[in-house]
Amino acid sequence: MDRGTLPLAVALLLASCSLSPTSLAETVHCDLQPVGPERGEVTYTTSQVSKGCVAQAPNAILEVHVLFLEFPTGPSQLELTLQASKQNGTWPREVLLVLSVNSSVFLHLQALGIPLHLAYNSSLVTFQEPPGVNTTELPSFPKTQILEWAAERGPITSAAELNDPQSILLRLGQAQGSLSFCMLEASQDMGRTLEWRPRTPALVRGCHLEGVAGHKEAHILRVLPGHSAGPRTVTVKVELSCAPGDLDAVLILQGPPYVSWLIDANHNMQIWTTGEYSFKIFPEKNIRGFKLPDTPQGLLGEARMLNASIVASFVELPLASIVSLHASSCGGRLQTSPAPIQTTPPKDTCSPELLMSLIQTKCADDAMTLHLKCTITGLTFWDPSCEAEDRGDKFVLRSAYSSCGMQVSASMISNEAVVNILSSSSPQRKKVHCLNMDSLSFQLGLYLSPHFLQASNTIEPGQQSFVQVRVSPSVSEFLLQLDSCHLDLGPEGGTVELIQGRAAKGNCVSLLSPSPEGDPRFSFLLHFYTVPIPKTGTLSCTVALRPKTGSQDQEVHRTVFMRLNIISPDLSGCTSKGLVLPAVLGITFGAFLIGALLTAALWYIYSHTRSPSKREPVVAVAAPASSESSSTNHSIGSTQSTPCSTSSMA
């Protein structure tokens, strides 16, 4: 029979032999004591965290996750996996992962096909291999400020605090929380968003059940209730190093009522569980369990009732998704060990491969300094007379550029670190180097054309501006990259983000091809929609020098800035440069005012010059004619009429 399988007939037989449990009236005498790791070890994977939150941000362009990792002593090794599935044939949205650690970590990152931006402290995190993702230096902030810093870049989807993790699985696009804003709360269940495995195995205890003969052993696993009460399946892997037929054992699984069990065992065992359980080889066959006590004393009583004479392992765990039990008792004599005493060794024991990757190099004040937090017998430079100082928690090796065999070039300081360790008779050697920052100069330049020929310190709204960052002398072993840029316009205009996480912000910013010397370049177009327009501004850029090969702990970050003058647009040149919004509004208002005045003037003229529609009639009486001559004189220039006739005068 293959390991990890259990025949259907045997499983059903064991299930049918499980009688209904009865409570024991008498007290069970069994003094639980820690069991040595060679007798039993239990590891588990869980989604329970000391502090955490999960929120929904369905319309966000950037999916933001924050991890606060606490390690008891450094250095530590961590496996971090990001998992995502294609949606409609495409990968999910971009992801920002903020990684905050308290001590040195040797990180193995897996994020295949995921558009990831990683923010971390480069002095504490060392990659096992080049990460192949965009990275950003994480500022040294307290937890609350780190959350605020992350929230400025996008709504936080999840955040969690983990204590000494060995591996972490972060599933993207799985957030199903009811919250719209992520705020850390104690004792949270991250659901499918995050699962992790603690580095320290669970405490395994064992004891002899008094008054029971034989060699039957019991393995008891008690899963404690979690923050979430939804249905949950716990996979239990049991691996016992015994020959078939040499073992008589019972597996007791107790948990909350919403927990079911999927059992994967390499030996025939009697099964005694709460809820429902099934076996890995036929998971569709669910078998109903029993109602078991939810106290350690009650579970020990169940083991005694099942005629177990030895409790080979008794483990209490938080709500987990996978539990693995490895034991080698096989019904033999139980061996216990005293409870471990918590101590904090000054330095950890490191493997040779890990040790050489954790040497931290720093050059400043005309001296090279090496730091190493591992148990070693000696650390020197190429010159063996230059020995490291043991400061209790780490070794520190320091030398001026002029001694200990230093090789000094225009921008690089090089030497060789020689490490003596207990597990090897020959010393370990590693080339160490760092940048001579005192010899480097960073310049930020603004240009008016894409040819980058004419430098300027003036920008005009509506006019394209071109920016280039240079380092001199050039360092061929390092790559100069733009991490972020912004334009500070003071209280009148606020801050305009141009580049964040090595990506352009908005349609008016474009990342350009580097110069032939490798200097990063970009362009931006500035518009103002309010008045007054600021007169000055400060352009600030954070750049990073990253090694083209080797460890990322050699990264160097610098912030460069320059003052800019801002001139208002010239309206006389609007045909070539275009009009800005204030000018357009002014012209429109002026045209409206002139039109209103002209309309009022025309109405005034019209109302005061029109002719009346009628006049009152006038009656005239003609004088009688006295003579012929007078009659003739009166007729000249007038209309003749009969007497008493009336006429209308025009």
C-alpha positions as CSV (number, residue, x, y, z in Angstrom):
1,M,0.0,0.0,0.0
2,D,1.4,3.4,-1.0
3,R,2.3,5.9,1.7
4,G,-0.4,8.6,2.1
5,T,-3.3,6.3,1.0
6,L,-5.9,4.4,2.9
7,P,-8.0,1.7,1.3
8,L,-11.7,2.4,1.2
9,A,-12.7,-0.9,2.9
10,V,-10.3,-0.3,5.8
11,A,-11.4,3.3,6.2
12,L,-15.1,2.3,6.3
13,L,-14.3,-0.5,8.7
14,L,-12.5,1.9,11.1
15,A,-15.4,4.4,10.8
16,S,-18.0,1.7,11.6
17,C,-16.0,0.6,14.6
18,S,-16.2,4.1,16.1
19,L,-18.7,3.7,18.9
20,S,-20.6,6.6,20.4
21,P,-18.4,8.1,23.1
22,T,-19.4,8.2,26.7
23,S,-18.1,10.6,29.3
24,L,-15.9,9.3,32.1
25,A,-16.9,10.1,35.7
26,E,-13.5,9.5,37.2
27,T,-10.6,11.9,36.8
28,V,-8.0,10.9,34.2
29,H,-4.5,10.9,35.5
30,C,-2.1,11.9,32.7
31,D,0.6,14.5,33.2
32,L,1.2,16.2,29.9
33,Q,4.8,17.0,29.3
34,P,6.6,18.4,26.2
35,V,7.8,15.7,23.8
36,G,11.2,15.8,22.2
37,P,11.2,16.8,18.5
38,E,12.6,13.4,17.5
39,R,9.4,11.8,18.9
40,G,6.9,14.2,17.3
41,E,6.6,17.4,15.4
42,V,3.5,19.3,14.3
43,T,3.5,22.2,11.7
44,Y,0.5,24.1,10.4
45,T,-0.7,26.7,8.0
46,T,-3.3,29.2,9.1
47,S,-5.1,32.4,8.1
48,Q,-5.3,33.6,11.7
49,V,-3.2,36.7,12.4
50,S,-2.5,38.7,15.6
51,K,-3.7,41.9,13.8
52,G,-5.1,42.3,10.4
53,C,-7.9,43.5,8.1
54,V,-9.4,42.8,4.6
55,A,-11.3,45.3,2.6
56,Q,-12.9,45.6,-0.8
57,A,-11.6,48.1,-3.4
58,P,-13.2,46.8,-6.7
59,N,-12.6,50.0,-8.7
60,A,-9.1,50.7,-7.6
61,I,-6.4,50.8,-10.3
62,L,-3.7,49.6,-7.8
63,E,-4.2,46.7,-5.3
64,V,-2.3,47.5,-2.1
65,H,-1.3,45.0,0.5
66,V,0.8,45.7,3.6
67,L,2.7,43.1,5.7
68,F,4.3,43.8,9.1
69,L,6.7,41.0,9.9
70,E,8.2,40.5,13.3
71,F,11.2,38.2,13.7
72,P,12.7,37.4,17.2
73,T,16.3,37.5,16.0
74,G,17.9,38.1,12.6
75,P,18.8,37.0,10.1
76,S,15.8,34.9,9.0
77,Q,14.7,33.1,5.9
78,L,11.3,33.8,4.4
79,E,9.4,32.4,1.4
80,L,6.8,34.8,0.0
81,T,4.5,33.7,-2.8
82,L,2.0,35.9,-4.6
83,Q,-0.7,34.0,-6.4
84,A,-3.2,35.3,-8.9
85,S,-5.4,33.8,-11.7
86,K,-6.1,35.3,-15.0
87,Q,-9.5,37.2,-15.3
88,N,-11.0,37.3,-18.8
89,G,-7.7,36.1,-20.2
90,T,-5.6,38.9,-18.6
91,W,-3.6,39.2,-15.5
92,P,-5.1,41.3,-12.6
93,R,-4.4,44.9,-11.9
94,E,-1.1,46.3,-10.7
95,V,-0.1,45.4,-7.1
96,L,1.8,47.3,-4.5
97,L,3.2,45.2,-1.7
98,V,4.6,47.0,1.3
99,L,7.0,44.8,3.3
100,S,7.9,46.1,6.8
101,V,10.4,44.0,8.8
102,N,12.2,44.6,12.1
103,S,15.4,42.6,11.3
104,S,17.5,41.1,8.5
105,V,15.5,38.8,6.2
106,F,16.8,36.6,3.4
107,L,13.8,36.6,1.0
108,H,12.7,34.2,-1.7
109,L,10.0,36.0,-3.7
110,Q,7.7,34.3,-6.2
111,A,5.4,36.5,-8.2
112,L,5.3,35.0,-11.7
113,G,3.4,37.1,-14.2
114,I,2.2,39.6,-11.6
115,P,2.7,43.4,-12.2
116,L,4.2,43.9,-8.8
117,H,5.7,47.0,-7.1
118,L,7.5,46.1,-3.9
119,A,8.2,48.7,-1.2
120,Y,10.8,47.5,1.4
121,N,13.8,48.5,3.4
122,S,16.8,47.6,1.3
123,S,19.1,47.6,4.3
124,L,17.1,44.7,6.0
125,V,15.8,42.7,3.1
126,T,18.1,40.6,0.9
127,F,16.8,38.7,-2.1
128,Q,17.9,35.2,-2.7
129,E,17.9,36.1,-6.4
130,P,17.0,39.2,-8.4
131,P,13.3,39.8,-7.8
132,G,12.5,40.9,-11.3
133,V,9.9,43.4,-10.1
134,N,9.7,47.2,-9.6
135,T,11.1,48.2,-6.2
136,T,10.7,51.3,-4.0
137,E,12.6,52.2,-0.9
138,L,10.2,52.2,2.1
139,P,10.6,55.2,4.4
140,S,11.5,54.4,8.1
141,F,8.0,55.2,9.5
142,P,6.0,53.8,12.5
143,K,3.2,51.4,11.6
144,T,0.5,54.0,11.5
145,Q,2.5,56.2,9.1
146,I,3.4,53.2,6.9
147,L,-0.4,52.5,6.5
148,E,-1.0,56.2,5.7
149,W,1.9,56.1,3.2
150,A,0.5,53.1,1.5
151,A,-3.1,54.5,1.5
152,E,-1.8,57.6,-0.4
153,R,-0.9,55.3,-3.3
154,G,-4.2,53.4,-3.4
155,P,-6.9,51.9,-1.1
156,I,-5.5,49.2,1.1
157,T,-6.9,45.7,0.2
158,S,-5.3,43.8,3.1
159,A,-2.9,44.4,6.0
160,A,-1.6,41.9,8.5
161,E,0.9,41.5,11.4
162,L,2.8,38.2,11.5
163,N,5.1,36.9,14.1
164,D,8.1,34.9,12.8
165,P,6.7,33.5,9.6
166,Q,8.5,30.8,7.6
167,S,6.3,31.1,4.5
168,I,3.5,33.4,3.3
169,L,1.0,32.8,0.5
170,L,-0.8,36.0,-0.6
171,R,-3.7,35.5,-3.0
172,L,-4.6,38.5,-5.1
173,G,-8.1,39.5,-6.0
174,Q,-9.5,37.3,-3.2
175,A,-10.6,40.0,-0.8
176,Q,-14.2,39.3,0.4
177,G,-14.3,41.5,3.4
178,S,-17.3,43.7,4.2
179,L,-15.1,46.7,5.0
180,S,-14.5,49.5,2.6
181,F,-11.5,50.8,4.6
182,C,-8.8,48.6,6.0
183,M,-8.0,49.2,9.7
184,L,-5.9,46.8,11.8
185,E,-7.9,44.9,14.4
186,A,-6.7,42.2,16.8
187,S,-7.2,38.5,16.2
188,Q,-8.4,38.5,12.6
189,D,-9.0,35.8,10.1
190,M,-7.7,36.7,6.7
191,G,-9.7,34.1,4.9
192,R,-8.4,33.1,1.4
193,T,-6.5,36.3,1.1
194,L,-3.5,35.3,3.2
195,E,-2.2,32.0,4.7
196,W,1.1,31.6,6.5
197,R,3.2,29.0,8.3
198,P,4.9,29.9,11.5
199,R,8.6,29.0,11.8
200,T,8.3,27.5,15.3
201,P,6.5,24.1,15.3
202,A,3.5,23.8,17.6
203,L,4.1,22.6,21.2
204,V,3.7,18.8,21.3
205,R,3.0,17.2,24.7
206,G,2.5,13.6,25.7
207,C,1.8,11.4,28.8
208,H,1.1,7.9,30.1
209,L,-2.5,7.1,30.9
210,E,-2.5,5.4,34.3
211,G,-4.3,2.2,34.8
212,V,-4.4,1.2,31.1
213,A,-2.3,-1.8,29.8
214,G,-1.1,-2.4,26.3
215,H,0.7,-0.3,23.7
216,K,-2.1,1.5,22.0
217,E,-1.2,5.2,21.4
218,A,-3.4,8.2,20.9
219,H,-2.7,11.3,18.8
220,I,-4.9,14.2,19.8
221,L,-5.3,17.4,17.8
222,R,-7.5,20.2,19.2
223,V,-8.3,23.1,16.9
224,L,-9.4,26.2,18.7
225,P,-12.2,28.4,17.4
226,G,-11.2,31.3,15.1
227,H,-12.5,34.8,14.5
228,S,-14.6,33.6,11.6
229,A,-17.3,31.0,12.0
230,G,-17.8,30.0,8.4
231,P,-17.5,26.4,7.1
232,R,-13.8,25.3,7.1
233,T,-12.1,22.1,6.1
234,V,-8.8,21.2,7.9
235,T,-6.5,18.9,6.0
236,V,-4.7,16.6,8.5
237,K,-1.5,14.9,7.3
238,V,-0.3,12.1,9.5
239,E,3.0,10.4,8.9
240,L,4.2,7.8,11.3
241,S,7.5,6.1,10.8
242,C,6.5,2.6,11.7
243,A,6.3,-0.6,9.7
244,P,2.8,-1.7,8.7
245,G,1.2,-3.9,11.4
246,D,3.5,-2.5,14.2
247,L,1.1,0.2,15.2
248,D,-2.2,0.3,17.1
249,A,-3.3,3.9,17.3
250,V,-6.2,6.3,17.4
251,L,-6.5,9.8,15.9
252,I,-8.7,12.1,17.9
253,L,-9.6,15.4,16.1
254,Q,-11.7,18.0,18.0
255,G,-12.7,21.4,16.7
256,P,-15.6,23.9,16.4
257,P,-18.8,22.6,14.9
258,Y,-18.2,24.4,11.5
259,V,-14.9,22.4,11.0
260,S,-14.7,19.3,8.9
261,W,-11.7,17.1,8.4
262,L,-9.8,15.7,5.3
263,I,-7.4,13.0,6.6
264,D,-4.3,11.9,4.7
265,A,-2.6,9.1,6.8
266,N,0.1,6.6,5.9
267,H,-1.1,4.1,8.5
268,N,-4.3,2.4,9.5
269,M,-5.7,4.3,12.5
270,Q,-8.9,4.4,14.4
271,I,-10.6,7.8,13.7
272,W,-12.5,9.8,16.4
273,T,-13.6,13.3,15.3
274,T,-16.1,16.0,15.7
275,G,-18.1,17.2,12.7
276,E,-17.6,15.3,9.5
277,Y,-14.5,13.7,8.1
278,S,-13.3,12.1,4.9
279,F,-10.2,10.6,3.5
280,K,-8.0,12.0,0.8
281,I,-8.4,9.0,-1.5
282,F,-12.2,9.4,-1.6
283,P,-13.0,12.9,-0.4
284,E,-16.6,12.7,-1.5
285,K,-17.4,10.1,1.2
286,N,-18.2,12.2,4.2
287,I,-18.5,10.3,7.5
288,R,-20.3,11.8,10.5
289,G,-18.3,12.2,13.6
290,F,-19.3,12.6,17.3
291,K,-19.8,15.2,19.9
292,L,-16.5,15.3,21.8
293,P,-15.4,17.3,24.9
294,D,-13.8,20.6,24.2
295,T,-11.4,20.5,27.2
296,P,-7.9,18.8,27.4
297,Q,-9.1,16.7,30.4
298,G,-12.1,15.5,28.5
299,L,-10.1,14.5,25.4
300,L,-7.7,12.6,27.6
301,G,-10.7,10.7,28.9
302,E,-11.8,9.9,25.4
303,A,-8.3,8.4,24.7
304,R,-8.5,6.3,27.8
305,M,-12.0,5.1,26.9
306,L,-10.6,3.9,23.6
307,N,-8.0,1.8,25.5
308,A,-5.0,4.0,24.7
309,S,-2.2,3.6,27.2
310,I,0.0,6.4,25.8
311,V,-0.9,9.9,24.5
312,A,2.0,10.1,22.0
313,S,1.0,13.7,20.9
314,F,-1.4,16.2,22.3
315,V,-1.5,19.5,20.3
316,E,-3.7,22.7,20.6
317,L,-3.7,24.9,17.5
318,P,-5.4,28.0,16.2
319,L,-7.9,27.5,13.4
320,A,-5.7,26.1,10.6
321,S,-6.1,25.0,7.0
322,I,-3.3,22.3,6.9
323,V,-1.8,20.4,9.9
324,S,1.1,18.0,9.5
325,L,2.0,15.5,12.2
326,H,5.3,13.6,12.0
327,A,5.8,11.0,14.8
328,S,8.1,8.0,15.4
329,S,6.7,6.6,18.6
330,C,5.2,3.3,17.2
331,G,3.9,2.3,20.6
332,G,7.3,2.4,22.2
333,R,8.3,4.0,25.4
334,L,7.2,7.7,25.6
335,Q,10.1,10.1,25.9
336,T,9.5,13.6,27.1
337,S,11.8,16.6,27.3
338,P,11.7,19.5,29.7
339,A,9.9,22.6,28.6
340,P,12.1,24.8,26.4
341,I,13.6,27.9,28.1
342,Q,13.1,31.0,26.0
343,T,16.5,32.5,25.3
344,T,17.8,35.1,22.9
345,P,21.1,34.1,21.5
346,P,23.3,37.1,20.5
347,K,23.9,35.7,17.0
348,D,22.2,33.1,14.9
349,T,23.8,30.1,13.3
350,C,23.7,30.5,9.5
351,S,24.4,28.1,6.7
352,P,27.5,29.0,4.6
353,E,25.3,30.0,1.6
354,L,23.0,32.2,3.7
355,L,25.9,33.6,5.7
356,M,27.7,35.0,2.6
357,S,24.6,36.7,1.3
358,L,24.0,38.5,4.6
359,I,27.2,40.5,4.8
360,Q,26.1,44.1,4.7
361,T,28.5,46.6,3.2
362,K,28.5,50.3,3.7
363,C,30.9,53.1,2.6
364,A,30.9,56.5,4.3
365,D,33.3,58.9,5.9
366,D,36.3,57.5,4.0
367,A,35.8,54.0,5.5
368,M,34.2,50.6,4.5
369,T,32.2,48.9,7.2
370,L,30.9,45.3,7.1
371,H,28.1,44.0,9.4
372,L,27.3,40.3,10.0
373,K,24.8,38.7,12.4
374,C,25.8,35.1,12.5
375,T,27.8,32.8,14.7
376,I,31.3,32.6,13.2
377,T,34.8,32.3,14.5
378,G,36.3,35.2,12.6
379,L,35.8,37.9,10.0
380,T,38.7,39.8,8.3
381,F,39.4,41.7,5.1
382,W,41.9,40.4,2.5
383,D,44.6,41.6,4.9
384,P,44.2,39.1,7.9
385,S,45.5,41.7,10.3
386,C,42.2,43.7,9.9
387,E,39.9,41.7,12.2
388,A,36.2,42.3,13.0
389,E,35.0,43.5,16.4
390,D,32.5,41.2,18.2
391,R,29.8,43.5,19.6
392,G,27.6,40.8,21.1
393,D,24.7,40.8,18.6
394,K,26.9,41.1,15.4
395,F,30.4,41.4,14.0
396,V,31.6,44.7,12.7
397,L,34.6,45.1,10.4
398,R,35.8,48.6,9.6
399,S,38.7,50.0,7.7
400,A,39.8,53.3,6.0
401,Y,40.1,53.4,2.2
402,S,43.9,53.6,2.6
403,S,44.5,50.3,4.5
404,C,43.6,46.6,4.7
405,G,44.1,46.0,1.0
406,M,41.4,48.4,-0.2
407,Q,41.2,48.9,-4.0
408,V,40.0,52.5,-4.7
409,S,38.7,53.6,-8.2
410,A,36.9,56.8,-9.2
411,S,33.6,55.6,-7.8
412,M,34.1,52.1,-6.3
413,I,35.8,50.7,-3.2
414,S,36.6,47.0,-3.3
415,N,38.0,44.3,-1.0
416,E,37.5,40.7,0.0
417,A,35.8,39.4,3.1
418,V,37.2,36.3,4.7
419,V,34.8,34.4,7.0
420,N,35.8,31.5,9.3
421,I,32.9,29.2,10.4
422,L,32.8,26.2,12.7
423,S,31.3,23.8,10.1
424,S,34.0,24.3,7.6
425,S,37.8,23.9,7.8
426,S,38.5,26.3,5.0
427,P,37.4,30.0,5.2
428,Q,34.6,31.4,3.1
429,R,35.6,34.3,0.8
430,K,33.4,36.9,-0.9
431,K,34.2,40.0,-2.9
432,V,32.7,43.1,-1.3
433,H,32.4,46.5,-2.8
434,C,30.4,49.7,-2.4
435,L,30.1,53.1,-4.0
436,N,32.3,55.9,-2.9
437,M,29.5,58.4,-2.4
438,D,31.9,61.2,-1.6
439,S,33.0,61.2,-5.2
440,L,29.5,61.1,-6.8
441,S,27.5,64.1,-7.8
442,F,23.8,64.1,-8.8
443,Q,22.3,66.8,-11.1
444,L,18.7,67.5,-12.0
445,G,18.3,69.4,-15.3
446,L,15.2,71.0,-17.0
447,Y,15.2,71.5,-20.8
448,L,12.9,73.2,-23.3
449,S,13.3,70.7,-26.1
450,P,13.6,66.9,-26.5
451,H,17.1,67.3,-27.7
452,F,18.2,68.2,-24.1
453,L,20.6,70.9,-25.3
454,Q,19.4,74.1,-23.7
455,A,19.0,73.9,-20.0
456,S,16.5,76.2,-18.3
457,N,15.0,77.0,-14.9
458,T,11.8,78.4,-16.2
459,I,8.5,76.6,-17.2
460,E,5.4,78.0,-18.8
461,P,1.9,76.5,-18.5
462,G,0.9,74.8,-21.7
463,Q,4.6,74.3,-22.7
464,Q,6.3,70.9,-22.7
465,S,9.2,70.5,-20.3
466,F,11.9,67.9,-20.4
467,V,13.8,66.6,-17.3
468,Q,17.0,64.6,-17.1
469,V,18.9,63.2,-14.0
470,R,22.6,62.6,-14.2
471,V,25.3,61.2,-11.9
472,S,28.9,61.9,-12.4
473,P,31.2,60.2,-12.7
474,S,29.2,57.5,-14.3
475,V,29.2,54.1,-12.6
476,S,29.0,51.2,-15.2
477,E,28.3,48.6,-12.5
478,F,25.2,50.4,-11.3
479,L,21.9,51.4,-13.0
480,L,20.5,54.9,-12.3
481,Q,16.7,54.8,-12.0
482,L,14.0,57.3,-11.2
483,D,11.8,56.2,-8.3
484,S,9.6,59.2,-7.9
485,C,9.3,62.9,-8.8
486,H,6.9,65.7,-7.8
487,L,6.5,69.4,-8.3
488,D,5.8,71.5,-5.2
489,L,3.9,74.7,-6.1
490,G,3.5,75.9,-2.6
491,P,0.2,76.7,-0.8
492,E,-1.2,78.2,-4.0
493,G,-0.8,75.2,-6.3
494,G,-0.2,72.3,-3.9
495,T,1.9,69.2,-5.0
496,V,1.8,67.7,-8.5
497,E,2.8,64.1,-8.6
498,L,4.8,63.3,-11.8
499,I,6.3,59.9,-11.2
500,Q,5.4,57.3,-8.5
501,G,6.9,53.8,-8.2
502,R,8.9,54.4,-11.4
503,A,5.7,54.9,-13.3
504,A,4.3,58.1,-14.9
505,K,1.3,59.7,-13.2
506,G,-1.3,60.8,-15.6
507,N,-1.5,61.4,-19.3
508,C,0.6,64.6,-19.2
509,V,3.7,62.8,-18.0
510,S,5.8,60.5,-20.3
511,L,8.9,58.4,-19.4
512,L,11.4,58.8,-22.2
513,S,14.3,56.6,-23.3
514,P,17.5,57.1,-21.3
515,S,20.4,59.1,-22.6
516,P,23.3,57.2,-24.3
517,E,25.0,57.4,-20.9
518,G,22.0,55.8,-19.2
519,D,20.6,58.9,-17.6
520,P,16.8,58.7,-17.0
521,R,14.6,61.2,-18.7
522,F,10.9,62.2,-18.7
523,S,8.7,65.0,-19.9
524,F,5.6,66.7,-18.5
525,L,3.0,69.3,-19.5
526,L,1.8,71.7,-16.9
527,H,-1.7,73.3,-16.9
528,F,-3.3,75.7,-14.4
529,Y,-7.1,75.8,-13.9
530,T,-7.1,78.3,-11.1
531,V,-5.8,81.9,-10.6
532,P,-3.5,83.3,-9.5
533,I,-0.7,81.2,-11.1
534,P,2.2,80.4,-8.7
535,K,5.4,82.3,-9.5
536,T,7.9,79.6,-8.4
537,G,8.0,75.8,-7.7
538,T,10.4,73.1,-6.6
539,L,11.0,70.0,-8.7
540,S,12.2,67.1,-6.5
541,C,13.2,63.6,-7.7
542,T,14.3,60.5,-5.8
543,V,16.7,58.4,-7.7
544,A,18.3,55.0,-6.9
545,L,21.6,53.5,-8.0
546,R,21.0,49.8,-8.2
547,P,23.7,47.1,-9.0
548,K,23.1,45.5,-12.3
549,T,24.1,42.1,-10.8
550,G,24.4,40.8,-7.3
551,S,22.7,41.7,-4.0
552,Q,20.2,44.5,-3.8
553,D,21.6,45.7,-0.4
554,Q,24.1,47.9,-2.3
555,E,21.3,50.2,-3.5
556,V,21.9,53.9,-2.9
557,H,19.0,56.4,-2.8
558,R,19.3,60.2,-3.2
559,T,16.9,63.0,-3.5
560,V,17.8,65.9,-5.9
561,F,15.8,69.1,-6.4
562,M,15.9,72.4,-8.3
563,R,14.0,75.7,-8.0
564,L,11.9,76.7,-11.0
565,N,10.4,80.0,-12.1
566,I,6.8,79.9,-13.6
567,I,5.8,82.5,-16.1
568,S,2.3,83.4,-17.1
569,P,1.4,82.6,-20.7
570,D,1.7,85.3,-23.3
571,L,-1.7,86.0,-24.9
572,S,-0.1,87.6,-27.9
573,G,1.2,84.3,-28.9
574,C,-2.0,82.4,-28.4
575,T,-2.1,81.3,-32.1
576,S,0.9,79.1,-31.5
577,K,0.6,78.3,-27.8
578,G,-3.1,78.3,-27.3
579,L,-5.2,80.1,-24.7
580,V,-5.4,79.1,-21.1
581,L,-8.7,78.9,-19.3
582,P,-8.5,82.4,-17.5
583,A,-7.9,84.2,-20.8
584,V,-10.8,82.4,-22.5
585,L,-13.1,83.2,-19.6
586,G,-12.1,86.9,-19.7
587,I,-12.7,87.2,-23.4
588,T,-16.1,85.5,-23.1
589,F,-17.2,87.8,-20.3
590,G,-16.0,90.9,-22.2
591,A,-17.9,89.9,-25.3
592,F,-21.1,89.4,-23.3
593,L,-20.8,92.8,-21.6
594,I,-20.3,94.6,-24.9
595,G,-23.3,92.9,-26.4
596,A,-25.5,93.8,-23.5
597,L,-24.4,97.5,-23.7
598,L,-25.0,97.7,-27.5
599,T,-28.5,96.1,-27.0
600,A,-29.4,98.7,-24.4
601,A,-28.2,101.6,-26.5
602,L,-30.2,100.5,-29.6
603,W,-33.3,100.1,-27.5
604,Y,-32.9,103.7,-26.1
605,I,-32.6,105.2,-29.5
606,Y,-35.5,103.3,-30.9
607,S,-37.8,104.2,-28.0
608,H,-37.1,108.0,-28.3
609,T,-37.2,108.5,-32.1
610,R,-40.3,106.7,-33.4
611,S,-43.3,108.8,-34.9
612,P,-46.7,109.0,-33.1
613,S,-49.5,106.9,-34.7
614,K,-52.1,109.8,-34.8
615,R,-52.5,113.6,-34.2
616,E,-55.6,115.6,-33.0
617,P,-57.7,117.3,-35.9
618,V,-57.4,121.2,-36.3
619,V,-60.5,123.3,-37.5
620,A,-59.8,126.5,-39.6
621,V,-62.4,129.2,-40.6
622,A,-61.7,131.0,-43.9
623,A,-62.0,134.8,-43.8
624,P,-64.5,136.3,-46.3
625,A,-63.1,137.8,-49.5
626,S,-63.2,141.6,-49.6
627,S,-62.1,142.1,-53.1
628,E,-60.9,140.3,-56.2
629,S,-57.3,141.1,-55.6
630,S,-57.3,139.9,-52.1
631,S,-59.0,136.7,-53.2
632,T,-56.3,136.1,-55.8
633,N,-53.5,136.8,-53.3
634,H,-55.0,134.3,-50.8
635,S,-55.3,131.6,-53.3
636,I,-51.6,131.5,-54.0
637,G,-49.8,128.6,-52.2
638,S,-52.9,127.2,-50.6
639,T,-55.6,124.7,-51.2
640,Q,-58.7,126.2,-52.0
641,S,-61.8,125.1,-50.3
642,T,-65.4,126.0,-50.0
643,P,-66.5,128.2,-47.1
644,C,-67.1,126.5,-43.9
645,S,-65.3,123.6,-45.4
646,T,-62.7,121.8,-43.3
647,S,-59.4,120.6,-44.3
648,S,-56.7,118.6,-42.7
649,M,-53.3,120.1,-42.5
650,A,-50.5,117.8,-42.9
